[in-house]
């Protein structure tokens, strides 16, 4: 992805992202609490909803690297994502309402991946693409499991 394409993607993400982090170098050096992979087919409002669900499910998360089709494009911040949702959703989702993880949307669901070792943690994706499956640094490819299921 060249700089122009990157800027275009960031314009589309608008109020969800940290405007200070825009260049490839800044993205590479950005301090984040995790990654959020998504597909370029995802509509902006769907992405905003998925991101909000991710932040709500992880209270420790402040900043997430947005990975579009496997490419780092921006850093989403908790304040901006949840703030934007408050404006657009009008309190449709209760704070801390985990039900949204289990299928609040009828169009897609949050996918959870794990390597099978409880100590290794989980990764989340809003889409399934064999090219971009998350990997555990120790055990290799992670497997899809139902979001919200017991480990
Ligand atoms: Zn592992």
Backbone and ligand atoms as CSV (ligand in chain L), in Angstrom:
chain,resi,resn,atom,element,x,y,z
A,1,UNK,N,N,0.853,-1.205,0.000
A,1,UNK,CA,C,0.000,0.000,0.000
A,1,UNK,C,C,0.886,1.251,0.000
A,2,UNK,N,N,0.665,2.161,-0.966
A,2,UNK,CA,C,1.494,3.369,-1.002
A,2,UNK,C,C,0.895,4.453,-0.098
A,3,UNK,N,N,1.606,5.575,0.032
A,3,UNK,CA,C,1.189,6.612,0.980
A,3,UNK,C,C,-0.177,7.185,0.633
A,4,UNK,N,N,-0.437,7.346,-0.665
A,4,UNK,CA,C,-1.719,7.920,-1.077
A,4,UNK,C,C,-2.874,6.989,-0.695
A,5,UNK,N,N,-2.704,5.704,-0.953
A,5,UNK,CA,C,-3.743,4.731,-0.600
A,5,UNK,C,C,-3.942,4.705,0.909
A,6,UNK,N,N,-2.849,4.812,1.636
A,6,UNK,CA,C,-2.918,4.811,3.094
A,6,UNK,C,C,-3.706,6.026,3.592
A,7,UNK,N,N,-3.419,7.190,3.011
A,7,UNK,CA,C,-4.159,8.388,3.428
A,7,UNK,C,C,-5.652,8.248,3.142
A,8,UNK,N,N,-5.972,7.633,1.993
A,8,UNK,CA,C,-7.381,7.453,1.641
A,8,UNK,C,C,-8.089,6.574,2.683
A,9,UNK,N,N,-7.426,5.485,3.056
A,9,UNK,CA,C,-8.017,4.589,4.060
A,9,UNK,C,C,-8.222,5.341,5.372
A,10,UNK,N,N,-7.224,6.144,5.750
A,10,UNK,CA,C,-7.324,6.874,7.020
A,10,UNK,C,C,-8.430,7.923,6.975
A,11,UNK,N,N,-8.652,8.521,5.800
A,11,UNK,CA,C,-9.770,9.471,5.684
A,11,UNK,C,C,-11.089,8.761,5.930
A,12,UNK,N,N,-11.190,7.530,5.381
A,12,UNK,CA,C,-12.433,6.773,5.568
A,12,UNK,C,C,-12.651,6.409,7.038
A,13,UNK,N,N,-11.559,6.198,7.752
A,13,UNK,CA,C,-11.675,5.812,9.165
A,13,UNK,C,C,-11.986,7.020,10.053
A,14,UNK,N,N,-11.677,8.196,9.532
A,14,UNK,CA,C,-12.070,9.445,10.163
A,14,UNK,C,C,-11.906,9.486,11.659
A,15,UNK,N,N,-13.017,9.646,12.355
A,15,UNK,CA,C,-12.990,9.925,13.780
A,15,UNK,C,C,-12.650,8.750,14.667
A,16,UNK,N,N,-12.358,7.596,14.075
A,16,UNK,CA,C,-12.074,6.418,14.897
A,16,UNK,C,C,-10.610,6.314,15.290
A,17,UNK,N,N,-9.759,7.073,14.610
A,17,UNK,CA,C,-8.328,6.793,14.727
A,17,UNK,C,C,-7.554,7.973,15.293
A,18,UNK,N,N,-6.332,7.656,15.730
A,18,UNK,CA,C,-5.407,8.671,16.223
A,18,UNK,C,C,-4.844,9.436,15.032
A,19,UNK,N,N,-5.179,10.726,14.903
A,19,UNK,CA,C,-4.730,11.482,13.724
A,19,UNK,C,C,-3.230,11.755,13.717
A,20,UNK,N,N,-2.567,11.547,14.843
A,20,UNK,CA,C,-1.127,11.815,14.920
A,20,UNK,C,C,-0.318,10.708,14.253
A,21,UNK,N,N,-0.937,9.549,14.119
A,21,UNK,CA,C,-0.198,8.410,13.579
A,21,UNK,C,C,-0.700,8.133,12.170
A,22,UNK,N,N,0.060,8.624,11.185
A,22,UNK,CA,C,-0.429,8.499,9.813
A,22,UNK,C,C,0.603,7.932,8.851
A,23,UNK,N,N,1.882,8.196,9.071
A,23,UNK,CA,C,2.884,7.702,8.131
A,23,UNK,C,C,3.217,6.236,8.393
A,24,UNK,N,N,3.865,5.605,7.393
A,24,UNK,CA,C,4.243,4.192,7.546
A,24,UNK,C,C,5.196,4.018,8.733
A,25,UNK,N,N,6.112,4.991,8.898
A,25,UNK,CA,C,7.067,4.890,9.989
A,25,UNK,C,C,6.395,4.995,11.344
A,26,UNK,N,N,5.443,5.938,11.442
A,26,UNK,CA,C,4.720,6.112,12.703
A,26,UNK,C,C,3.901,4.864,13.030
A,27,UNK,N,N,3.326,4.255,11.994
A,27,UNK,CA,C,2.546,3.035,12.216
A,27,UNK,C,C,3.439,1.903,12.707
A,28,UNK,N,N,4.618,1.816,12.113
A,28,UNK,CA,C,5.531,0.736,12.494
A,28,UNK,C,C,5.993,0.887,13.937
A,29,UNK,N,N,6.120,2.158,14.388
A,29,UNK,CA,C,6.651,2.412,15.721
A,29,UNK,C,C,5.552,2.582,16.769
A,30,UNK,N,N,4.300,2.567,16.348
A,30,UNK,CA,C,3.192,2.873,17.254
A,30,UNK,C,C,3.108,1.871,18.401
A,31,UNK,N,N,2.844,2.416,19.589
A,31,UNK,CA,C,2.620,1.571,20.760
A,31,UNK,C,C,1.135,1.244,20.836
A,32,UNK,N,N,0.806,-0.044,20.757
A,32,UNK,CA,C,-0.600,-0.443,20.800
A,32,UNK,C,C,-0.776,-1.610,21.760
A,33,UNK,N,N,-2.028,-1.861,22.127
A,33,UNK,CA,C,-2.331,-2.943,23.069
A,33,UNK,C,C,-2.757,-4.220,22.356
A,34,UNK,N,N,-2.872,-4.141,21.041
A,34,UNK,CA,C,-3.288,-5.319,20.295
A,34,UNK,C,C,-3.573,-4.939,18.863
A,35,UNK,N,N,-3.975,-5.936,18.086
A,35,UNK,CA,C,-4.295,-5.686,16.688
A,35,UNK,C,C,-5.762,-6.000,16.421
A,36,UNK,N,N,-6.311,-5.288,15.446
A,36,UNK,CA,C,-7.675,-5.576,15.022
A,36,UNK,C,C,-7.668,-5.719,13.505
A,37,UNK,N,N,-7.800,-6.950,13.048
A,37,UNK,CA,C,-7.798,-7.199,11.613
A,37,UNK,C,C,-9.190,-7.077,11.038
A,38,UNK,N,N,-9.272,-6.489,9.857
A,38,UNK,CA,C,-10.575,-6.411,9.201
A,38,UNK,C,C,-10.411,-6.454,7.695
A,39,UNK,N,N,-11.512,-6.718,7.041
A,39,UNK,CA,C,-11.530,-6.876,5.599
A,39,UNK,C,C,-11.943,-5.569,4.953
A,40,UNK,N,N,-11.360,-5.251,3.796
A,40,UNK,CA,C,-11.674,-3.988,3.135
A,40,UNK,C,C,-13.131,-3.929,2.674
A,41,UNK,N,N,-13.825,-5.059,2.642
A,41,UNK,CA,C,-15.241,-5.051,2.270
A,41,UNK,C,C,-16.128,-4.521,3.388
A,42,UNK,N,N,-15.586,-4.472,4.597
A,42,UNK,CA,C,-16.384,-4.066,5.741
A,42,UNK,C,C,-16.787,-2.587,5.623
A,43,UNK,N,N,-18.062,-2.305,5.794
A,43,UNK,CA,C,-18.530,-0.921,5.745
A,43,UNK,C,C,-18.024,-0.175,6.983
A,44,UNK,N,N,-17.905,1.154,6.845
A,44,UNK,CA,C,-17.348,1.954,7.935
A,44,UNK,C,C,-18.168,1.807,9.219
A,45,UNK,N,N,-19.493,1.785,9.086
A,45,UNK,CA,C,-20.304,1.701,10.305
A,45,UNK,C,C,-20.185,0.326,10.946
A,46,UNK,N,N,-20.003,-0.700,10.114
A,46,UNK,CA,C,-19.810,-2.046,10.656
A,46,UNK,C,C,-18.470,-2.137,11.373
A,47,UNK,N,N,-17.465,-1.530,10.766
A,47,UNK,CA,C,-16.149,-1.527,11.396
A,47,UNK,C,C,-16.206,-0.819,12.744
A,48,UNK,N,N,-16.888,0.321,12.780
A,48,UNK,CA,C,-17.003,1.074,14.026
A,48,UNK,C,C,-17.687,0.224,15.100
A,49,UNK,N,N,-18.695,-0.521,14.694
A,49,UNK,CA,C,-19.432,-1.349,15.647
A,49,UNK,C,C,-18.559,-2.490,16.164
A,50,UNK,N,N,-17.814,-3.109,15.244
A,50,UNK,CA,C,-16.934,-4.213,15.635
A,50,UNK,C,C,-15.825,-3.731,16.571
A,51,UNK,N,N,-15.269,-2.580,16.230
A,51,UNK,CA,C,-14.204,-2.019,17.060
A,51,UNK,C,C,-14.727,-1.703,18.461
A,52,UNK,N,N,-15.908,-1.127,18.505
A,52,UNK,CA,C,-16.496,-0.797,19.804
A,52,UNK,C,C,-16.695,-2.066,20.631
A,53,UNK,N,N,-17.131,-3.138,19.972
A,53,UNK,CA,C,-17.335,-4.406,20.680
A,53,UNK,C,C,-16.007,-4.934,21.215
A,54,UNK,N,N,-14.956,-4.768,20.413
A,54,UNK,CA,C,-13.640,-5.246,20.820
A,54,UNK,C,C,-13.124,-4.472,22.034
A,55,UNK,N,N,-13.274,-3.158,21.994
A,55,UNK,CA,C,-12.823,-2.352,23.132
A,55,UNK,C,C,-13.638,-2.677,24.375
A,56,UNK,N,N,-14.931,-2.889,24.187
A,56,UNK,CA,C,-15.770,-3.165,25.348
A,56,UNK,C,C,-15.433,-4.523,25.952
A,57,UNK,N,N,-15.062,-5.476,25.084
A,57,UNK,CA,C,-14.719,-6.815,25.577
A,57,UNK,C,C,-13.365,-6.826,26.271
A,58,UNK,N,N,-12.519,-5.836,25.976
A,58,UNK,CA,C,-11.189,-5.782,26.575
A,58,UNK,C,C,-10.969,-4.473,27.273
A,59,UNK,N,N,-11.377,-4.379,28.533
A,59,UNK,CA,C,-11.265,-3.095,29.253
A,59,UNK,C,C,-9.831,-2.579,29.349
A,60,UNK,N,N,-8.847,-3.467,29.190
A,60,UNK,CA,C,-7.448,-3.042,29.282
A,60,UNK,C,C,-6.962,-2.422,27.972
A,61,UNK,N,N,-7.756,-2.523,26.936
A,61,UNK,CA,C,-7.317,-2.045,25.623
A,61,UNK,C,C,-7.543,-0.548,25.489
A,62,UNK,N,N,-6.490,0.178,25.162
A,62,UNK,CA,C,-6.622,1.609,24.934
A,62,UNK,C,C,-6.433,1.963,23.471
A,63,UNK,N,N,-5.531,1.214,22.830
A,63,UNK,CA,C,-5.205,1.515,21.433
A,63,UNK,C,C,-5.057,0.205,20.673
A,64,UNK,N,N,-5.658,0.152,19.494
A,64,UNK,CA,C,-5.572,-1.059,18.673
A,64,UNK,C,C,-5.045,-0.708,17.285
A,65,UNK,N,N,-4.070,-1.485,16.831
A,65,UNK,CA,C,-3.593,-1.328,15.463
A,65,UNK,C,C,-4.643,-1.899,14.519
A,66,UNK,N,N,-5.126,-1.086,13.601
A,66,UNK,CA,C,-6.093,-1.555,12.619
A,66,UNK,C,C,-5.342,-2.155,11.436
A,67,UNK,N,N,-5.640,-3.407,11.153
A,67,UNK,CA,C,-4.944,-4.135,10.095
A,67,UNK,C,C,-5.957,-4.472,9.008
A,68,UNK,N,N,-5.850,-3.762,7.902
A,68,UNK,CA,C,-6.822,-3.896,6.809
A,68,UNK,C,C,-6.254,-4.834,5.757
A,69,UNK,N,N,-6.918,-5.940,5.549
A,69,UNK,CA,C,-6.427,-6.951,4.597
A,69,UNK,C,C,-4.963,-7.295,4.856
A,70,UNK,N,N,-4.606,-7.359,6.126
A,70,UNK,CA,C,-3.245,-7.755,6.475
A,70,UNK,C,C,-2.235,-6.629,6.509
A,71,UNK,N,N,-2.674,-5.384,6.268
A,71,UNK,CA,C,-1.759,-4.243,6.230
A,71,UNK,C,C,-2.106,-3.265,7.347
A,72,UNK,N,N,-1.093,-2.844,8.102
A,72,UNK,CA,C,-1.324,-1.845,9.152
A,72,UNK,C,C,-1.712,-0.521,8.520
A,73,UNK,N,N,-2.845,0.045,8.946
A,73,UNK,CA,C,-3.304,1.282,8.320
A,73,UNK,C,C,-3.509,2.433,9.298
A,74,UNK,N,N,-3.785,2.139,10.562
A,74,UNK,CA,C,-4.065,3.224,11.502
A,74,UNK,C,C,-4.148,2.653,12.914
A,75,UNK,N,N,-4.214,3.578,13.879
A,75,UNK,CA,C,-4.383,3.173,15.275
A,75,UNK,C,C,-5.730,3.693,15.770
A,76,UNK,N,N,-6.599,2.769,16.123
A,76,UNK,CA,C,-7.896,3.141,16.690
A,76,UNK,C,C,-7.751,3.339,18.183
A,77,UNK,N,N,-8.370,4.394,18.710
A,77,UNK,CA,C,-8.267,4.641,20.145
A,77,UNK,C,C,-9.618,4.429,20.813
A,78,UNK,N,N,-9.557,3.967,22.043
A,78,UNK,CA,C,-10.761,3.671,22.801
A,78,UNK,C,C,-11.682,4.892,22.901
A,79,UNK,N,N,-11.091,6.041,23.226
A,79,UNK,CA,C,-11.906,7.250,23.410
A,79,UNK,C,C,-12.658,7.602,22.135
A,80,UNK,N,N,-11.949,7.518,21.011
A,80,UNK,CA,C,-12.574,7.927,19.764
A,80,UNK,C,C,-13.621,6.918,19.307
A,81,UNK,N,N,-13.298,5.642,19.409
A,81,UNK,CA,C,-14.231,4.616,18.928
A,81,UNK,C,C,-15.501,4.599,19.766
A,82,UNK,N,N,-15.331,4.565,21.087
A,82,UNK,CA,C,-16.523,4.507,21.938
A,82,UNK,C,C,-17.247,5.845,21.955
A,83,UNK,N,N,-16.487,6.946,21.818
A,83,UNK,CA,C,-17.120,8.260,21.736
A,83,UNK,C,C,-17.958,8.384,20.486
A,84,UNK,N,N,-17.421,7.899,19.357
A,84,UNK,CA,C,-18.168,7.965,18.094
A,84,UNK,C,C,-19.419,7.120,18.187
A,85,UNK,N,N,-19.318,5.971,18.865
A,85,UNK,CA,C,-20.476,5.098,18.970
A,85,UNK,C,C,-21.565,5.742,19.817
A,86,UNK,N,N,-21.179,6.427,20.868
A,86,UNK,CA,C,-22.180,7.091,21.702
A,86,UNK,C,C,-23.010,8.067,20.876
A,87,UNK,N,N,-22.327,8.717,19.937
A,87,UNK,CA,C,-23.019,9.698,19.117
A,87,UNK,C,C,-23.960,9.025,18.126
A,88,UNK,N,N,-23.468,7.965,17.477
A,88,UNK,CA,C,-24.239,7.363,16.387
A,88,UNK,C,C,-25.242,6.328,16.870
A,89,UNK,N,N,-24.909,5.601,17.932
A,89,UNK,CA,C,-25.775,4.498,18.335
A,89,UNK,C,C,-26.837,4.941,19.343
A,90,UNK,N,N,-26.650,6.109,19.927
A,90,UNK,CA,C,-27.662,6.614,20.846
A,90,UNK,C,C,-27.931,5.708,22.027
A,91,UNK,N,N,-26.864,5.072,22.524
A,91,UNK,CA,C,-27.026,4.222,23.699
A,91,UNK,C,C,-27.727,2.911,23.413
A,92,UNK,N,N,-27.652,2.474,22.168
A,92,UNK,CA,C,-28.281,1.201,21.799
A,92,UNK,C,C,-27.680,0.035,22.567
A,93,UNK,N,N,-26.358,0.124,22.802
A,93,UNK,CA,C,-25.694,-0.930,23.550
A,93,UNK,C,C,-25.394,-0.437,24.956
A,94,UNK,N,N,-25.730,-1.242,25.940
A,94,UNK,CA,C,-25.383,-0.876,27.304
A,94,UNK,C,C,-23.899,-1.058,27.516
A,95,UNK,N,N,-23.293,-0.191,28.313
A,95,UNK,CA,C,-21.867,-0.317,28.591
A,95,UNK,C,C,-21.601,-1.661,29.247
A,96,UNK,N,N,-20.596,-2.361,28.752
A,96,UNK,CA,C,-20.244,-3.649,29.320
A,96,UNK,C,C,-21.194,-4.764,28.934
A,97,UNK,N,N,-22.068,-4.522,27.973
A,97,UNK,CA,C,-23.011,-5.546,27.534
A,97,UNK,C,C,-22.308,-6.516,26.604
A,98,UNK,N,N,-21.961,-7.671,27.134
A,98,UNK,CA,C,-21.195,-8.617,26.338
A,98,UNK,C,C,-22.042,-9.339,25.299
A,99,UNK,N,N,-23.328,-9.192,25.352
A,99,UNK,CA,C,-24.184,-9.879,24.385
A,99,UNK,C,C,-23.824,-9.483,22.964
A,100,UNK,N,N,-23.269,-8.283,22.823
A,100,UNK,CA,C,-22.951,-7.840,21.478
A,100,UNK,C,C,-21.901,-8.745,20.834
A,101,UNK,N,N,-21.077,-9.380,21.656
A,101,UNK,CA,C,-20.067,-10.291,21.127
A,101,UNK,C,C,-20.681,-11.548,20.535
A,102,UNK,N,N,-21.828,-11.910,21.018
A,102,UNK,CA,C,-22.402,-13.189,20.619
A,102,UNK,C,C,-23.397,-13.040,19.482
A,103,UNK,N,N,-23.301,-11.975,18.752
A,103,UNK,CA,C,-24.147,-11.879,17.575
A,103,UNK,C,C,-25.068,-10.690,17.602
A,104,UNK,N,N,-24.593,-9.536,18.078
A,104,UNK,CA,C,-25.400,-8.327,18.029
A,104,UNK,C,C,-25.697,-7.937,16.598
A,105,UNK,N,N,-24.791,-8.240,15.702
A,105,UNK,CA,C,-25.011,-7.960,14.295
A,105,UNK,C,C,-25.513,-9.211,13.601
A,106,UNK,N,N,-26.408,-9.041,12.661
A,106,UNK,CA,C,-26.885,-10.193,11.898
A,106,UNK,C,C,-26.011,-10.430,10.673
A,107,UNK,N,N,-25.079,-9.538,10.411
A,107,UNK,CA,C,-24.327,-9.624,9.156
A,107,UNK,C,C,-22.968,-10.277,9.319
A,108,UNK,N,N,-22.412,-10.244,10.485
A,108,UNK,CA,C,-21.116,-10.863,10.706
A,108,UNK,C,C,-20.961,-11.025,12.189
A,109,UNK,N,N,-19.948,-11.706,12.595
A,109,UNK,CA,C,-19.699,-11.867,14.023
A,109,UNK,C,C,-18.214,-11.716,14.282
A,110,UNK,N,N,-17.912,-11.422,15.509
A,110,UNK,CA,C,-16.518,-11.318,15.909
A,110,UNK,C,C,-15.954,-12.732,16.022
A,111,UNK,N,N,-14.833,-12.971,15.375
A,111,UNK,CA,C,-14.228,-14.296,15.391
A,111,UNK,C,C,-13.081,-14.316,16.391
A,112,UNK,N,N,-13.047,-15.373,17.160
A,112,UNK,CA,C,-11.990,-15.503,18.157
A,112,UNK,C,C,-11.079,-16.664,17.762
A,113,UNK,N,N,-9.774,-16.417,17.863
A,113,UNK,CA,C,-8.793,-17.440,17.519
A,113,UNK,C,C,-7.924,-17.730,18.737
A,114,UNK,N,N,-7.519,-18.991,18.852
A,114,UNK,CA,C,-6.622,-19.370,19.936
A,114,UNK,C,C,-5.789,-20.561,19.481
A,115,UNK,N,N,-4.613,-20.748,20.125
A,115,UNK,CA,C,-3.737,-21.855,19.724
A,115,UNK,C,C,-4.045,-23.110,20.533
A,116,UNK,N,N,-4.902,-23.007,21.523
A,116,UNK,CA,C,-5.236,-24.186,22.308
A,116,UNK,C,C,-4.518,-24.236,23.650
A,117,UNK,N,N,-3.577,-23.326,23.849
A,117,UNK,CA,C,-2.874,-23.264,25.133
A,117,UNK,C,C,-3.409,-22.060,25.905
A,118,UNK,N,N,-3.982,-22.325,27.035
A,118,UNK,CA,C,-4.697,-21.278,27.758
A,118,UNK,C,C,-3.798,-20.092,28.097
A,119,UNK,N,N,-2.512,-20.340,28.272
A,119,UNK,CA,C,-1.610,-19.271,28.690
A,119,UNK,C,C,-1.257,-18.326,27.549
A,120,UNK,N,N,-1.638,-18.666,26.334
A,120,UNK,CA,C,-1.183,-17.893,25.177
A,120,UNK,C,C,-2.147,-16.783,24.776
A,121,UNK,N,N,-3.346,-16.773,25.277
A,121,UNK,CA,C,-4.244,-15.688,24.926
A,121,UNK,C,C,-4.950,-15.905,23.601
A,122,UNK,N,N,-5.709,-14.894,23.222
A,122,UNK,CA,C,-6.547,-15.016,22.039
A,122,UNK,C,C,-6.357,-13.807,21.137
A,123,UNK,N,N,-6.758,-13.983,19.877
A,123,UNK,CA,C,-6.754,-12.894,18.902
A,123,UNK,C,C,-8.163,-12.798,18.327
A,124,UNK,N,N,-8.527,-11.598,17.883
A,124,UNK,CA,C,-9.859,-11.411,17.325
A,124,UNK,C,C,-9.777,-10.891,15.903
A,125,UNK,N,N,-10.685,-11.361,15.083
A,125,UNK,CA,C,-10.793,-10.855,13.721
A,125,UNK,C,C,-12.284,-10.658,13.425
A,126,UNK,N,N,-12.569,-9.727,12.543
A,126,UNK,CA,C,-13.959,-9.536,12.155
A,126,UNK,C,C,-14.274,-10.303,10.871
A,127,UNK,N,N,-13.298,-11.023,10.340
A,127,UNK,CA,C,-13.518,-11.792,9.127
A,127,UNK,C,C,-12.605,-13.008,9.157
A,128,UNK,N,N,-12.884,-13.959,8.283
A,128,UNK,CA,C,-12.037,-15.140,8.196
A,128,UNK,C,C,-11.355,-15.131,6.847
A,129,UNK,N,N,-10.051,-15.069,6.857
A,129,UNK,CA,C,-9.294,-15.096,5.614
A,129,UNK,C,C,-8.067,-15.951,5.863
A,130,UNK,N,N,-7.958,-17.036,5.106
A,130,UNK,CA,C,-6.864,-17.987,5.359
A,130,UNK,C,C,-5.492,-17.339,5.203
A,131,UNK,N,N,-5.413,-16.262,4.428
A,131,UNK,CA,C,-4.112,-15.614,4.220
A,131,UNK,C,C,-3.643,-14.874,5.469
A,132,UNK,N,N,-4.595,-14.481,6.316
A,132,UNK,CA,C,-4.233,-13.592,7.426
A,132,UNK,C,C,-4.623,-14.176,8.784
A,133,UNK,N,N,-4.546,-15.480,8.923
A,133,UNK,CA,C,-4.903,-16.064,10.208
A,133,UNK,C,C,-3.866,-15.674,11.251
A,134,UNK,N,N,-4.324,-15.355,12.458
A,134,UNK,CA,C,-3.366,-15.002,13.512
A,134,UNK,C,C,-2.505,-16.201,13.889
A,135,UNK,N,N,-1.300,-15.910,14.309
A,135,UNK,CA,C,-0.378,-16.976,14.689
A,135,UNK,C,C,0.097,-16.772,16.120
A,136,UNK,N,N,0.193,-17.862,16.840
A,136,UNK,CA,C,0.805,-17.837,18.159
A,136,UNK,C,C,2.314,-17.882,17.955
A,137,UNK,N,N,3.064,-16.993,18.635
A,137,UNK,CA,C,4.525,-16.983,18.445
A,137,UNK,C,C,5.187,-18.285,18.865
A,138,UNK,N,N,4.531,-19.041,19.729
A,138,UNK,CA,C,5.122,-20.290,20.226
A,138,UNK,C,C,4.610,-21.515,19.491
A,139,UNK,N,N,3.297,-21.540,19.237
A,139,UNK,CA,C,2.680,-22.768,18.730
A,139,UNK,C,C,2.216,-22.680,17.287
A,140,UNK,N,N,2.414,-21.547,16.630
A,140,UNK,CA,C,2.034,-21.468,15.227
A,140,UNK,C,C,0.576,-21.092,15.032
A,141,UNK,N,N,-0.007,-21.606,13.977
A,141,UNK,CA,C,-1.340,-21.179,13.550
A,141,UNK,C,C,-2.364,-21.321,14.670
A,142,UNK,N,N,-3.179,-20.296,14.822
A,142,UNK,CA,C,-4.279,-20.349,15.779
A,142,UNK,C,C,-5.519,-20.892,15.084
A,143,UNK,N,N,-6.405,-21.482,15.877
A,143,UNK,CA,C,-7.625,-22.042,15.320
A,143,UNK,C,C,-8.816,-21.183,15.695
A,144,UNK,N,N,-9.764,-21.181,14.786
A,144,UNK,CA,C,-11.007,-20.443,15.025
A,144,UNK,C,C,-11.818,-21.134,16.108
A,145,UNK,N,N,-12.380,-20.324,16.985
A,145,UNK,CA,C,-13.346,-20.890,17.925
A,145,UNK,C,C,-14.465,-19.883,18.114
A,146,UNK,N,N,-15.543,-20.307,18.700
A,146,UNK,CA,C,-16.693,-19.429,18.824
A,146,UNK,C,C,-16.396,-18.350,19.844
A,147,UNK,N,N,-16.611,-17.099,19.442
A,147,UNK,CA,C,-16.376,-15.996,20.363
A,147,UNK,C,C,-17.252,-16.158,21.593
A,148,UNK,N,N,-16.632,-15.960,22.745
A,148,UNK,CA,C,-17.392,-16.046,23.981
A,148,UNK,C,C,-17.448,-17.452,24.554
A,149,UNK,N,N,-16.941,-18.442,23.801
A,149,UNK,CA,C,-16.953,-19.811,24.306
A,149,UNK,C,C,-15.915,-19.963,25.409
A,150,UNK,N,N,-16.115,-20.932,26.242
A,150,UNK,CA,C,-15.157,-21.198,27.304
A,150,UNK,C,C,-13.865,-21.701,26.689
A,151,UNK,N,N,-12.705,-21.365,27.264
A,151,UNK,CA,C,-11.433,-21.808,26.705
A,151,UNK,C,C,-11.240,-23.329,26.835
L,1,ZN,ZN,ZN,0.436,-20.820,21.897
